[in-house]
Amino acid sequence: MPDSSDTNIATADALTLLLHNQHAICAAIEEVTKWLSENGVVSAAANATAAMETLDKNAQAITRAIMRLRQS
């Protein structure tokens, strides 16, 4: 059975990949938000901005979790 250190590394690696995916999703939403704003779809752009804020907040928490796992 793998030790705790190996498990922490594997978990941190998996979270890192998910974090990269989250950044990519946020970048895509940002592009869509820009297009929506430029084309007068203000309410949808505001909703997309709120979604990006949530992604950013969660990305910060995931980053902290990754750092804790890598330090243990």
Secondary structure, DSSP 8 states (H G I E B T S, - for coil): ---HHHHHHHHHHHHHHHHHHHHHHHHHHHHHHHHHHHTT-HHHHHHHHHHHHHHHHHHHHHHHHHHHHHH-
